[in-house]
Amino acid sequence: MILVLLAGAGGAFMYVKNLQANLETARANVAKMEVALATSEQSLKLERAESQRLGELNGKLQGDLQKAEQYGDELRATLQKHNLTHLANKKPGLIEKRMQDATNKLWDDLESITAPDNGMQSTDSGTKDSNSN
Amino acid sequence: MVSKENYNEFVKEFEAKNGADAYIAISVKDYENLSLNFAELRRYIEQQKQIIVYYENAVKPEDTPPKEK
């Protein structure tokens, strides 16, 4: 009888020991998963912020690309609106001055938008060698 | 800009200035095409610039956000 009781007590002790070991393992796993979750959440947060930033940049780019078409659209509208041949026959001096002014403005604009300090890459980059081969 | 009205005047002025009566003329239609082509060139340059600026901003490293406590 005593032996049976001792064996039962020993079994119960081992069972509790095993449960405690499993609990420790589970706690360690939970801690690791919490760290992994925090890392994932941080990554997700950064990804969302980056996605939003790129979305804003993309929206700005689309607006700028459309704005660049404005000059051509205006020119097409002007040419459609006026009969240049008729105007040239009627008032050649006036039309010549306007055309010259518009041409001068176009050269100035082209010079301005291709200037190195106007959003373009620095000319310092690249090779100094003038040989094109 | 030369039309029937000022053609003779143009020839006189041109010869006085350049000493010859040979010149290159462009029709109104061709002038319109030329101006439209320049507008396209300008649009292309401006759009390429905007795309370069976009990529420069897109790949620019951001400041590291402060760590949450």
N, CA and C atoms of all chains as a GROMACS GRO file, in nm:
protein
  606
    1MET      N    1   0.082  -0.122   0.000
    1MET     CA    2   0.000   0.000   0.000
    1MET      C    3   0.085   0.126   0.000
    2ILE      N    4   0.188   0.122   0.090
    2ILE     CA    5   0.279   0.236   0.100
    2ILE      C    6   0.356   0.254  -0.030
    3LEU      N    7   0.394   0.142  -0.088
    3LEU     CA    8   0.467   0.149  -0.216
    3LEU      C    9   0.382   0.210  -0.324
    4VAL      N   10   0.254   0.174  -0.327
    4VAL     CA   11   0.163   0.229  -0.428
    4VAL      C   12   0.148   0.380  -0.410
    5LEU      N   13   0.136   0.421  -0.282
    5LEU     CA   14   0.124   0.565  -0.252
    5LEU      C   15   0.249   0.641  -0.294
    6LEU      N   16   0.367   0.583  -0.261
    6LEU     CA   17   0.494   0.649  -0.300
    6LEU      C   18   0.508   0.659  -0.451
    7ALA      N   19   0.468   0.550  -0.520
    7ALA     CA   20   0.476   0.552  -0.667
    7ALA      C   21   0.383   0.658  -0.723
    8GLY      N   22   0.261   0.668  -0.662
    8GLY     CA   23   0.165   0.772  -0.710
    8GLY      C   24   0.220   0.910  -0.688
    9ALA      N   25   0.278   0.930  -0.566
    9ALA     CA   26   0.334   1.063  -0.536
    9ALA      C   27   0.448   1.096  -0.631
   10GLY      N   28   0.535   0.994  -0.657
   10GLY     CA   29   0.648   1.018  -0.751
   10GLY      C   30   0.598   1.051  -0.889
   11GLY      N   31   0.493   0.978  -0.934
   11GLY     CA   32   0.436   1.006  -1.067
   11GLY      C   33   0.380   1.146  -1.076
   12ALA      N   34   0.309   1.183  -0.967
   12ALA     CA   35   0.249   1.318  -0.967
   12ALA      C   36   0.358   1.424  -0.971
   13PHE      N   37   0.467   1.402  -0.894
   13PHE     CA   38   0.578   1.497  -0.891
   13PHE      C   39   0.640   1.514  -1.030
   14MET      N   40   0.662   1.401  -1.096
   14MET     CA   41   0.720   1.405  -1.231
   14MET      C   42   0.627   1.477  -1.329
   15TYR      N   43   0.496   1.451  -1.311
   15TYR     CA   44   0.398   1.513  -1.400
   15TYR      C   45   0.400   1.665  -1.384
   16VAL      N   46   0.405   1.709  -1.256
   16VAL     CA   47   0.409   1.854  -1.230
   16VAL      C   48   0.538   1.914  -1.283
   17LYS      N   49   0.651   1.844  -1.265
   17LYS     CA   50   0.781   1.892  -1.316
   17LYS      C   51   0.774   1.910  -1.467
   18ASN      N   52   0.715   1.808  -1.532
   18ASN     CA   53   0.702   1.814  -1.678
   18ASN      C   54   0.614   1.931  -1.721
   19LEU      N   55   0.504   1.951  -1.646
   19LEU     CA   56   0.415   2.065  -1.677
   19LEU      C   57   0.488   2.198  -1.663
   20GLN      N   58   0.570   2.210  -1.558
   20GLN     CA   59   0.646   2.333  -1.535
   20GLN      C   60   0.746   2.359  -1.648
   21ALA      N   61   0.812   2.250  -1.691
   21ALA     CA   62   0.910   2.265  -1.801
   21ALA      C   63   0.839   2.309  -1.928
   22ASN      N   64   0.720   2.249  -1.955
   22ASN     CA   65   0.643   2.288  -2.074
   22ASN      C   66   0.598   2.434  -2.065
   23LEU      N   67   0.560   2.474  -1.945
   23LEU     CA   68   0.515   2.613  -1.925
   23LEU      C   69   0.628   2.711  -1.951
   24GLU      N   70   0.747   2.678  -1.905
   24GLU     CA   71   0.864   2.765  -1.928
   24GLU      C   72   0.893   2.779  -2.077
   25THR      N   73   0.886   2.663  -2.147
   25THR     CA   74   0.908   2.663  -2.292
   25THR      C   75   0.803   2.750  -2.361
   26ALA      N   76   0.678   2.734  -2.317
   26ALA     CA   77   0.569   2.812  -2.378
   26ALA      C   78   0.590   2.961  -2.352
   27ARG      N   79   0.634   2.995  -2.230
   27ARG     CA   80   0.658   3.137  -2.198
   27ARG      C   81   0.768   3.195  -2.286
   28ALA      N   82   0.876   3.116  -2.303
   28ALA     CA   83   0.988   3.161  -2.388
   28ALA      C   84   0.941   3.181  -2.532
   29ASN      N   85   0.856   3.087  -2.578
   29ASN     CA   86   0.803   3.100  -2.715
   29ASN      C   87   0.715   3.223  -2.730
   30VAL      N   88   0.634   3.248  -2.629
   30VAL     CA   89   0.546   3.366  -2.634
   30VAL      C   90   0.630   3.494  -2.639
   31ALA      N   91   0.737   3.497  -2.558
   31ALA     CA   92   0.823   3.616  -2.559
   31ALA      C   93   0.886   3.637  -2.697
   32LYS      N   94   0.933   3.527  -2.759
   32LYS     CA   95   0.992   3.537  -2.892
   32LYS      C   96   0.889   3.586  -2.994
   33MET      N   97   0.766   3.533  -2.982
   33MET     CA   98   0.662   3.572  -3.076
   33MET      C   99   0.623   3.718  -3.059
   34GLU      N  100   0.627   3.765  -2.934
   34GLU     CA  101   0.596   3.906  -2.910
   34GLU      C  102   0.700   3.996  -2.976
   35VAL      N  103   0.827   3.953  -2.966
   35VAL     CA  104   0.934   4.030  -3.031
   35VAL      C  105   0.914   4.029  -3.183
   36ALA      N  106   0.882   3.910  -3.236
   36ALA     CA  107   0.862   3.898  -3.381
   36ALA      C  108   0.743   3.983  -3.426
   37LEU      N  109   0.637   3.983  -3.344
   37LEU     CA  110   0.518   4.062  -3.377
   37LEU      C  111   0.551   4.212  -3.378
   38ALA      N  112   0.628   4.254  -3.276
   38ALA     CA  113   0.666   4.396  -3.270
   38ALA      C  114   0.748   4.435  -3.391
   39THR      N  115   0.841   4.346  -3.430
   39THR     CA  116   0.923   4.373  -3.549
   39THR      C  117   0.837   4.382  -3.675
   40SER      N  118   0.742   4.288  -3.685
   40SER     CA  119   0.653   4.288  -3.801
   40SER      C  120   0.570   4.414  -3.806
   41GLU      N  121   0.517   4.453  -3.691
   41GLU     CA  122   0.434   4.574  -3.686
   41GLU      C  123   0.516   4.697  -3.726
   42GLN      N  124   0.639   4.702  -3.678
   42GLN     CA  125   0.727   4.815  -3.712
   42GLN      C  126   0.755   4.816  -3.863
   43SER      N  127   0.780   4.697  -3.918
   43SER     CA  128   0.806   4.688  -4.062
   43SER      C  129   0.683   4.732  -4.141
   44LEU      N  130   0.568   4.686  -4.094
   44LEU     CA  131   0.443   4.722  -4.162
   44LEU      C  132   0.420   4.873  -4.157
   45LYS      N  133   0.450   4.929  -4.043
   45LYS     CA  134   0.432   5.073  -4.026
   45LYS      C  135   0.524   5.150  -4.122
   46LEU      N  136   0.649   5.107  -4.128
   46LEU     CA  137   0.744   5.171  -4.219
   46LEU      C  138   0.700   5.154  -4.364
   47GLU      N  139   0.650   5.034  -4.395
   47GLU     CA  140   0.606   5.006  -4.532
   47GLU      C  141   0.489   5.094  -4.571
   48ARG      N  142   0.396   5.112  -4.477
   48ARG     CA  143   0.280   5.198  -4.503
   48ARG      C  144   0.324   5.344  -4.523
   49ALA      N  145   0.416   5.389  -4.437
   49ALA     CA  146   0.464   5.526  -4.449
   49ALA      C  147   0.535   5.546  -4.583
   50GLU      N  148   0.615   5.447  -4.622
   50GLU     CA  149   0.688   5.455  -4.750
   50GLU      C  150   0.590   5.454  -4.867
   51SER      N  151   0.489   5.369  -4.855
   51SER     CA  152   0.388   5.362  -4.961
   51SER      C  153   0.314   5.494  -4.975
   52GLN      N  154   0.282   5.555  -4.862
   52GLN     CA  155   0.213   5.685  -4.866
   52GLN      C  156   0.303   5.793  -4.926
   53ARG      N  157   0.430   5.790  -4.888
   53ARG     CA  158   0.526   5.890  -4.938
   53ARG      C  159   0.540   5.876  -5.091
   54LEU      N  160   0.552   5.752  -5.138
   54LEU     CA  161   0.566   5.730  -5.282
   54LEU      C  162   0.438   5.769  -5.356
   55GLY      N  163   0.324   5.744  -5.290
   55GLY     CA  164   0.196   5.784  -5.350
   55GLY      C  165   0.188   5.935  -5.368
   56GLU      N  166   0.232   6.006  -5.265
   56GLU     CA  167   0.232   6.153  -5.274
   56GLU      C  168   0.328   6.200  -5.383
   57LEU      N  169   0.447   6.139  -5.386
   57LEU     CA  170   0.545   6.177  -5.490
   57LEU      C  171   0.490   6.148  -5.629
   58ASN      N  172   0.422   6.035  -5.642
   58ASN     CA  173   0.366   5.996  -5.770
   58ASN      C  174   0.257   6.095  -5.814
   59GLY      N  175   0.175   6.136  -5.717
   59GLY     CA  176   0.071   6.234  -5.748
   59GLY      C  177   0.131   6.366  -5.794
   60LYS      N  178   0.238   6.407  -5.725
   60LYS     CA  179   0.306   6.531  -5.763
   60LYS      C  180   0.366   6.518  -5.904
   61LEU      N  181   0.424   6.400  -5.930
   61LEU     CA  182   0.484   6.377  -6.063
   61LEU      C  183   0.378   6.387  -6.172
   62GLN      N  184   0.263   6.325  -6.149
   62GLN     CA  185   0.156   6.330  -6.250
   62GLN      C  186   0.113   6.474  -6.276
   63GLY      N  187   0.102   6.552  -6.167
   63GLY     CA  188   0.066   6.694  -6.183
   63GLY      C  189   0.170   6.770  -6.262
   64ASP      N  190   0.296   6.744  -6.231
   64ASP     CA  191   0.405   6.814  -6.302
   64ASP      C  192   0.411   6.773  -6.449
   65LEU      N  193   0.386   6.644  -6.475
   65LEU     CA  194   0.389   6.597  -6.614
   65LEU      C  195   0.277   6.663  -6.694
   66GLN      N  196   0.162   6.678  -6.630
   66GLN     CA  197   0.050   6.744  -6.700
   66GLN      C  198   0.080   6.892  -6.722
   67LYS      N  199   0.145   6.951  -6.622
   67LYS     CA  200   0.176   7.095  -6.634
   67LYS      C  201   0.273   7.118  -6.750
   68ALA      N  202   0.360   7.020  -6.775
   68ALA     CA  203   0.457   7.035  -6.884
   68ALA      C  204   0.389   7.034  -7.020
   69GLU      N  205   0.266   6.981  -7.025
   69GLU     CA  206   0.194   6.977  -7.153
   69GLU      C  207   0.117   7.106  -7.178
   70GLN      N  208   0.117   7.192  -7.080
   70GLN     CA  209   0.036   7.315  -7.089
   70GLN      C  210   0.079   7.403  -7.206
   71TYR      N  211   0.211   7.421  -7.221
   71TYR     CA  212   0.262   7.511  -7.326
   71TYR      C  213   0.217   7.462  -7.464
   72GLY      N  214   0.233   7.333  -7.491
   72GLY     CA  215   0.194   7.277  -7.620
   72GLY      C  216   0.045   7.290  -7.645
   73ASP      N  217  -0.034   7.265  -7.538
   73ASP     CA  218  -0.179   7.276  -7.552
   73ASP      C  219  -0.219   7.419  -7.587
   74GLU      N  220  -0.157   7.514  -7.517
   74GLU     CA  221  -0.188   7.655  -7.544
   74GLU      C  222  -0.149   7.693  -7.686
   75LEU      N  223  -0.032   7.645  -7.729
   75LEU     CA  224   0.015   7.676  -7.865
   75LEU      C  225  -0.079   7.618  -7.969
   76ARG      N  226  -0.120   7.493  -7.950
   76ARG     CA  227  -0.214   7.429  -8.044
   76ARG      C  228  -0.345   7.507  -8.049
   77ALA      N  229  -0.393   7.550  -7.932
   77ALA     CA  230  -0.519   7.625  -7.927
   77ALA      C  231  -0.504   7.758  -8.001
   78THR      N  232  -0.390   7.824  -7.980
   78THR     CA  233  -0.366   7.953  -8.047
   78THR      C  234  -0.361   7.935  -8.198
   79LEU      N  235  -0.290   7.832  -8.243
   79LEU     CA  236  -0.277   7.810  -8.387
   79LEU      C  237  -0.411   7.771  -8.450
   80GLN      N  238  -0.494   7.700  -8.374
   80GLN     CA  239  -0.626   7.664  -8.426
   80GLN      C  240  -0.719   7.784  -8.430
   81LYS      N  241  -0.701   7.871  -8.332
   81LYS     CA  242  -0.791   7.985  -8.319
   81LYS      C  243  -0.765   8.088  -8.429
   82HIS      N  244  -0.638   8.108  -8.462
   82HIS     CA  245  -0.603   8.214  -8.558
   82HIS      C  246  -0.556   8.153  -8.689
   83ASN      N  247  -0.594   8.221  -8.797
   83ASN     CA  248  -0.543   8.185  -8.930
   83ASN      C  249  -0.416   8.267  -8.953
   84LEU      N  250  -0.303   8.204  -8.933
   84LEU     CA  251  -0.176   8.276  -8.937
   84LEU      C  252  -0.147   8.333  -9.077
   85THR      N  253  -0.187   8.260  -9.179
   85THR     CA  254  -0.166   8.309  -9.316
   85THR      C  255  -0.244   8.438  -9.338
   86HIS      N  256  -0.368   8.436  -9.294
   86HIS     CA  257  -0.453   8.555  -9.309
   86HIS      C  258  -0.395   8.672  -9.230
   87LEU      N  259  -0.357   8.646  -9.107
   87LEU     CA  260  -0.301   8.753  -9.022
   87LEU      C  261  -0.170   8.806  -9.082
   88ALA      N  262  -0.089   8.713  -9.135
   88ALA     CA  263   0.039   8.754  -9.193
   88ALA      C  264   0.019   8.845  -9.314
   89ASN      N  265  -0.083   8.815  -9.392
   89ASN     CA  266  -0.112   8.902  -9.507
   89ASN      C  267  -0.167   9.036  -9.463
   90LYS      N  268  -0.243   9.033  -9.355
   90LYS     CA  269  -0.311   9.156  -9.311
   90LYS      C  270  -0.216   9.248  -9.234
   91LYS      N  271  -0.146   9.191  -9.135
   91LYS     CA  272  -0.058   9.273  -9.049
   91LYS      C  273   0.079   9.205  -9.034
   92PRO      N  274   0.159   9.205  -9.138
   92PRO     CA  275   0.288   9.132  -9.131
   92PRO      C  276   0.381   9.186  -9.023
   93GLY      N  277   0.384   9.316  -9.006
   93GLY     CA  278   0.475   9.375  -8.906
   93GLY      C  279   0.440   9.331  -8.765
   94LEU      N  280   0.311   9.339  -8.734
   94LEU     CA  281   0.264   9.302  -8.599
   94LEU      C  282   0.289   9.153  -8.572
   95ILE      N  283   0.255   9.070  -8.670
   95ILE     CA  284   0.272   8.926  -8.651
   95ILE      C  285   0.421   8.891  -8.638
   96GLU      N  286   0.503   8.958  -8.717
   96GLU     CA  287   0.647   8.932  -8.710
   96GLU      C  288   0.700   8.962  -8.570
   97LYS      N  289   0.656   9.075  -8.515
   97LYS     CA  290   0.703   9.112  -8.380
   97LYS      C  291   0.657   9.007  -8.276
   98ARG      N  292   0.532   8.967  -8.289
   98ARG     CA  293   0.480   8.868  -8.192
   98ARG      C  294   0.553   8.734  -8.205
   99MET      N  295   0.577   8.695  -8.330
   99MET     CA  296   0.648   8.568  -8.350
   99MET      C  297   0.790   8.575  -8.296
  100GLN      N  298   0.854   8.691  -8.319
  100GLN     CA  299   0.991   8.708  -8.270
  100GLN      C  300   0.994   8.705  -8.117
  101ASP      N  301   0.897   8.775  -8.055
  101ASP     CA  302   0.890   8.775  -7.908
  101ASP      C  303   0.869   8.634  -7.854
  102ALA      N  304   0.777   8.561  -7.919
  102ALA     CA  305   0.749   8.424  -7.874
  102ALA      C  306   0.871   8.334  -7.892
  103THR      N  307   0.942   8.355  -8.004
  103THR     CA  308   1.063   8.274  -8.028
  103THR      C  309   1.170   8.305  -7.924
  104ASN      N  310   1.188   8.435  -7.896
  104ASN     CA  311   1.286   8.473  -7.793
  104ASN      C  312   1.252   8.411  -7.658
  105LYS      N  313   1.122   8.414  -7.627
  105LYS     CA  314   1.078   8.357  -7.498
  105LYS      C  315   1.104   8.205  -7.496
  106LEU      N  316   1.079   8.141  -7.609
  106LEU     CA  317   1.102   7.996  -7.615
  106LEU      C  318   1.249   7.963  -7.594
  107TRP      N  319   1.339   8.041  -7.658
  107TRP     CA  320   1.483   8.017  -7.637
  107TRP      C  321   1.521   8.037  -7.491
  108ASP      N  322   1.466   8.146  -7.433
  108ASP     CA  323   1.497   8.172  -7.291
  108ASP      C  324   1.449   8.057  -7.203
  109ASP      N  325   1.327   8.009  -7.233
  109ASP     CA  326   1.272   7.898  -7.153
  109ASP      C  327   1.356   7.771  -7.169
  110LEU      N  328   1.395   7.743  -7.295
  110LEU     CA  329   1.476   7.622  -7.318
  110LEU      C  330   1.610   7.633  -7.246
  111GLU      N  331   1.667   7.753  -7.249
  111GLU     CA  332   1.794   7.775  -7.180
  111GLU      C  333   1.776   7.757  -7.029
  112SER      N  334   1.665   7.810  -6.980
  112SER     CA  335   1.638   7.804  -6.836
  112SER      C  336   1.616   7.660  -6.788
  113ILE      N  337   1.535   7.583  -6.864
  113ILE     CA  338   1.503   7.448  -6.815
  113ILE      C  339   1.618   7.350  -6.836
  114THR      N  340   1.718   7.388  -6.916
  114THR     CA  341   1.833   7.299  -6.933
  114THR      C  342   1.956   7.349  -6.858
  115ALA      N  343   1.937   7.454  -6.776
  115ALA     CA  344   2.050   7.506  -6.699
  115ALA      C  345   2.091   7.403  -6.594
  116PRO      N  346   2.221   7.385  -6.570
  116PRO     CA  347   2.267   7.280  -6.478
  116PRO      C  348   2.217   7.297  -6.335
  117ASP      N  349   2.193   7.419  -6.292
  117ASP     CA  350   2.153   7.441  -6.152
  117ASP      C  351   2.001   7.444  -6.138
  118ASN      N  352   1.931   7.392  -6.237
  118ASN     CA  353   1.785   7.398  -6.232
  118ASN      C  354   1.725   7.258  -6.224
  119GLY      N  355   1.763   7.187  -6.117
  119GLY     CA  356   1.705   7.055  -6.096
  119GLY      C  357   1.773   6.945  -6.176
  120MET      N  358   1.875   6.982  -6.255
  120MET     CA  359   1.943   6.879  -6.334
  120MET      C  360   2.061   6.826  -6.256
  121GLN      N  361   2.116   6.715  -6.304
  121GLN     CA  362   2.233   6.656  -6.240
  121GLN      C  363   2.352   6.751  -6.254
  122SER      N  364   2.441   6.745  -6.157
  122SER     CA  365   2.560   6.827  -6.163
  122SER      C  366   2.650   6.785  -6.279
  123THR      N  367   2.710   6.885  -6.342
  123THR     CA  368   2.799   6.852  -6.454
  123THR      C  369   2.934   6.803  -6.404
  124ASP      N  370   2.955   6.810  -6.271
  124ASP     CA  371   3.081   6.764  -6.215
  124ASP      C  372   3.094   6.612  -6.222
  125SER      N  373   2.978   6.543  -6.225
  125SER     CA  374   2.984   6.398  -6.227
  125SER      C  375   3.031   6.348  -6.363
  126GLY      N  376   3.079   6.228  -6.366
  126GLY     CA  377   3.123   6.169  -6.492
  126GLY      C  378   3.270   6.193  -6.515
  127THR      N  379   3.318   6.146  -6.628
  127THR     CA  380   3.459   6.155  -6.657
  127THR      C  381   3.500   6.294  -6.703
  128LYS      N  382   3.622   6.329  -6.677
  128LYS     CA  383   3.674   6.457  -6.721
  128LYS      C  384   3.737   6.445  -6.860
  129ASP      N  385   3.746   6.322  -6.906
  129ASP     CA  386   3.809   6.297  -7.034
  129ASP      C  387   3.720   6.347  -7.147
  130SER      N  388   3.776   6.428  -7.235
  130SER     CA  389   3.696   6.483  -7.344
  130SER      C  390   3.689   6.388  -7.463
  131ASN      N  391   3.764   6.280  -7.455
  131ASN     CA  392   3.763   6.183  -7.564
  131ASN      C  393   3.633   6.103  -7.560
  132SER      N  394   3.561   6.103  -7.671
  132SER     CA  395   3.432   6.035  -7.672
  132SER      C  396   3.445   5.886  -7.700
  133ASN      N  397   3.565   5.839  -7.733
  133ASN     CA  398   3.582   5.697  -7.761
  133ASN      C  399   3.602   5.617  -7.634
  134MET      N  400   0.859   8.804  -9.137
  134MET     CA  401   0.728   8.775  -9.195
  134MET      C  402   0.712   8.855  -9.323
  135VAL      N  403   0.702   8.785  -9.431
  135VAL     CA  404   0.697   8.853  -9.561
  135VAL      C  405   0.567   8.814  -9.631
  136SER      N  406   0.495   8.916  -9.680
  136SER     CA  407   0.374   8.893  -9.759
  136SER      C  408   0.383   8.978  -9.886
  137LYS      N  409   0.277   8.974  -9.965
  137LYS     CA  410   0.278   9.052 -10.089
  137LYS      C  411   0.300   9.200 -10.059
  138GLU      N  412   0.245   9.244  -9.946
  138GLU     CA  413   0.250   9.386  -9.913
  138GLU      C  414   0.392   9.436  -9.889
  139ASN      N  415   0.472   9.357  -9.820
  139ASN     CA  416   0.606   9.406  -9.784
  139ASN      C  417   0.718   9.329  -9.855
  140TYR      N  418   0.682   9.257  -9.961
  140TYR     CA  419   0.783   9.174 -10.028
  140TYR      C  420   0.896   9.260 -10.087
  141ASN      N  421   0.858   9.366 -10.160
  141ASN     CA  422   0.961   9.450 -10.224
  141ASN      C  423   1.050   9.517 -10.119
  142GLU      N  424   0.987   9.561 -10.015
  142GLU     CA  425   1.063   9.624  -9.906
  142GLU      C  426   1.160   9.524  -9.843
  143PHE      N  427   1.111   9.402  -9.824
  143PHE     CA  428   1.195   9.296  -9.766
  143PHE      C  429   1.316   9.268  -9.855
  144VAL      N  430   1.291   9.257  -9.987
  144VAL     CA  431   1.402   9.226 -10.080
  144VAL      C  432   1.508   9.335 -10.073
  145LYS      N  433   1.464   9.459 -10.071
  145LYS     CA  434   1.558   9.570 -10.063
  145LYS      C  435   1.641   9.564  -9.935
  146GLU      N  436   1.572   9.549  -9.826
  146GLU     CA  437   1.640   9.544  -9.696
  146GLU      C  438   1.735   9.425  -9.688
  147PHE      N  439   1.687   9.313  -9.740
  147PHE     CA  440   1.767   9.190  -9.734
  147PHE      C  441   1.895   9.204  -9.816
  148GLU      N  442   1.880   9.259  -9.936
  148GLU     CA  443   1.998   9.275 -10.021
  148GLU      C  444   2.096   9.376  -9.961
  149ALA      N  445   2.040   9.481  -9.902
  149ALA     CA  446   2.127   9.582  -9.841
  149ALA      C  447   2.204   9.522  -9.724
  150LYS      N  448   2.138   9.436  -9.652
  150LYS     CA  449   2.201   9.379  -9.532
  150LYS      C  450   2.294   9.263  -9.566
  151ASN      N  451   2.252   9.176  -9.658
  151ASN     CA  452   2.327   9.053  -9.684
  151ASN      C  453   2.402   9.053  -9.818
  152GLY      N  454   2.372   9.148  -9.902
  152GLY     CA  455   2.443   9.158 -10.029
  152GLY      C  456   2.408   9.050 -10.126
  153ALA      N  457   2.299   8.982 -10.109
  153ALA     CA  458   2.257   8.878 -10.203
  153ALA      C  459   2.106   8.862 -10.192
  154ASP      N  460   2.050   8.800 -10.291
  154ASP     CA  461   1.904   8.785 -10.286
  154ASP      C  462   1.864   8.638 -10.271
  155ALA      N  463   1.953   8.559 -10.221
  155ALA     CA  464   1.919   8.419 -10.194
  155ALA      C  465   1.887   8.403 -10.046
  156TYR      N  466   1.777   8.341 -10.017
  156TYR     CA  467   1.739   8.324  -9.877
  156TYR      C  468   1.655   8.197  -9.862
  157ILE      N  469   1.642   8.154  -9.741
  157ILE     CA  470   1.562   8.034  -9.713
  157ILE      C  471   1.428   8.079  -9.655
  158ALA      N  472   1.322   8.033  -9.714
  158ALA     CA  473   1.189   8.071  -9.667
  158ALA      C  474   1.120   7.950  -9.605
  159ILE      N  475   1.025   7.977  -9.519
  159ILE     CA  476   0.947   7.869  -9.459
  159ILE      C  477   0.800   7.908  -9.466
  160SER      N  478   0.717   7.816  -9.508
  160SER     CA  479   0.575   7.847  -9.522
  160SER      C  480   0.511   7.859  -9.384
  161VAL      N  481   0.393   7.918  -9.382
  161VAL     CA  482   0.322   7.935  -9.254
  161VAL      C  483   0.292   7.799  -9.191
  162LYS      N  484   0.250   7.705  -9.276
  162LYS     CA  485   0.217   7.571  -9.224
  162LYS      C  486   0.342   7.504  -9.164
  163ASP      N  487   0.453   7.517  -9.236
  163ASP     CA  488   0.577   7.457  -9.185
  163ASP      C  489   0.624   7.528  -9.057
  164TYR      N  490   0.600   7.660  -9.052
  164TYR     CA  491   0.636   7.733  -8.930
  164TYR      C  492   0.553   7.682  -8.812
  165GLU      N  493   0.425   7.658  -8.838
  165GLU     CA  494   0.339   7.604  -8.731
  165GLU      C  495   0.390   7.467  -8.686
  166ASN      N  496   0.426   7.384  -8.783
  166ASN     CA  497   0.478   7.251  -8.748
  166ASN      C  498   0.607   7.263  -8.668
  167LEU      N  499   0.693   7.355  -8.710
  167LEU     CA  500   0.820   7.376  -8.640
  167LEU      C  501   0.795   7.418  -8.495
  168SER      N  502   0.702   7.512  -8.478
  168SER     CA  503   0.675   7.560  -8.342
  168SER      C  504   0.613   7.449  -8.257
  169LEU      N  505   0.528   7.366  -8.318
  169LEU     CA  506   0.469   7.254  -8.243
  169LEU      C  507   0.576   7.151  -8.206
  170ASN      N  508   0.670   7.131  -8.297
  170ASN     CA  509   0.780   7.036  -8.266
  170ASN      C  510   0.868   7.089  -8.153
  171PHE      N  511   0.890   7.219  -8.151
  171PHE     CA  512   0.968   7.277  -8.041
  171PHE      C  513   0.891   7.266  -7.910
  172ALA      N  514   0.759   7.281  -7.918
  172ALA     CA  515   0.677   7.266  -7.798
  172ALA      C  516   0.689   7.124  -7.744
  173GLU      N  517   0.692   7.026  -7.836
  173GLU     CA  518   0.708   6.886  -7.796
  173GLU      C  519   0.844   6.864  -7.730
  174LEU      N  520   0.946   6.927  -7.791
  174LEU     CA  521   1.081   6.915  -7.736
  174LEU      C  522   1.087   6.971  -7.595
  175ARG      N  523   1.024   7.085  -7.578
  175ARG     CA  524   1.022   7.149  -7.447
  175ARG      C  525   0.946   7.062  -7.346
  176ARG      N  526   0.831   7.007  -7.391
  176ARG     CA  527   0.754   6.919  -7.303
  176ARG      C  528   0.837   6.798  -7.261
  177TYR      N  529   0.907   6.740  -7.358
  177TYR     CA  530   0.986   6.620  -7.329
  177TYR      C  531   1.096   6.651  -7.226
  178ILE      N  532   1.166   6.762  -7.246
  178ILE     CA  533   1.274   6.799  -7.154
  178ILE      C  534   1.218   6.821  -7.014
  179GLU      N  535   1.108   6.896  -7.008
  179GLU     CA  536   1.050   6.925  -6.876
  179GLU      C  537   1.002   6.797  -6.807
  180GLN      N  538   0.939   6.708  -6.884
  180GLN     CA  539   0.890   6.584  -6.822
  180GLN      C  540   1.004   6.494  -6.777
  181GLN      N  541   1.111   6.489  -6.856
  181GLN     CA  542   1.228   6.409  -6.814
  181GLN      C  543   1.287   6.465  -6.686
  182LYS      N  544   1.291   6.598  -6.678
  182LYS     CA  545   1.343   6.660  -6.556
  182LYS      C  546   1.258   6.622  -6.435
  183GLN      N  547   1.125   6.627  -6.454
  183GLN     CA  548   1.035   6.594  -6.343
  183GLN      C  549   1.053   6.447  -6.301
  184ILE      N  550   1.073   6.360  -6.400
  184ILE     CA  551   1.091   6.217  -6.368
  184ILE      C  552   1.221   6.196  -6.291
  185ILE      N  553   1.326   6.270  -6.331
  185ILE     CA  554   1.454   6.259  -6.259
  185ILE      C  555   1.437   6.306  -6.115
  186VAL      N  556   1.367   6.418  -6.098
  186VAL     CA  557   1.343   6.470  -5.963
  186VAL      C  558   1.264   6.369  -5.881
  187TYR      N  559   1.165   6.305  -5.946
  187TYR     CA  560   1.083   6.204  -5.877
  187TYR      C  561   1.171   6.089  -5.825
  188TYR      N  562   1.256   6.037  -5.912
  188TYR     CA  563   1.339   5.924  -5.870
  188TYR      C  564   1.442   5.967  -5.764
  189GLU      N  565   1.494   6.089  -5.778
  189GLU     CA  566   1.589   6.137  -5.676
  189GLU      C  567   1.521   6.142  -5.540
  190ASN      N  568   1.396   6.191  -5.536
  190ASN     CA  569   1.323   6.198  -5.409
  190ASN      C  570   1.283   6.059  -5.361
  191ALA      N  571   1.249   5.971  -5.457
  191ALA     CA  572   1.201   5.837  -5.419
  191ALA      C  573   1.311   5.755  -5.352
  192VAL      N  574   1.433   5.770  -5.399
  192VAL     CA  575   1.543   5.688  -5.343
  192VAL      C  576   1.620   5.760  -5.233
  193LYS      N  577   1.578   5.885  -5.205
  193LYS     CA  578   1.648   5.962  -5.102
  193LYS      C  579   1.625   5.897  -4.966
  194PRO      N  580   1.732   5.870  -4.889
  194PRO     CA  581   1.711   5.808  -4.757
  194PRO      C  582   1.643   5.906  -4.662
  195GLU      N  583   1.545   5.851  -4.589
  195GLU     CA  584   1.472   5.935  -4.496
  195GLU      C  585   1.541   5.936  -4.360
  196ASP      N  586   1.509   6.038  -4.279
  196ASP     CA  587   1.561   6.041  -4.142
  196ASP      C  588   1.501   5.924  -4.065
  197THR      N  589   1.585   5.858  -3.984
  197THR     CA  590   1.537   5.744  -3.905
  197THR      C  591   1.437   5.792  -3.801
  198PRO      N  592   1.316   5.733  -3.800
  198PRO     CA  593   1.217   5.778  -3.701
  198PRO      C  594   1.260   5.739  -3.561
  199PRO      N  595   1.223   5.820  -3.460
  199PRO     CA  596   1.261   5.786  -3.323
  199PRO      C  597   1.195   5.657  -3.278
  200LYS      N  598   1.270   5.576  -3.205
  200LYS     CA  599   1.219   5.446  -3.160
  200LYS      C  600   1.111   5.465  -3.054
  201GLU      N  601   1.005   5.385  -3.068
  201GLU     CA  602   0.897   5.394  -2.970
  201GLU      C  603   0.936   5.324  -2.841
  202LYS      N  604   0.897   5.386  -2.731
  202LYS     CA  605   0.931   5.324  -2.603
  202LYS      C  606   0.817   5.237  -2.554
   0.00000   0.00000   0.00000
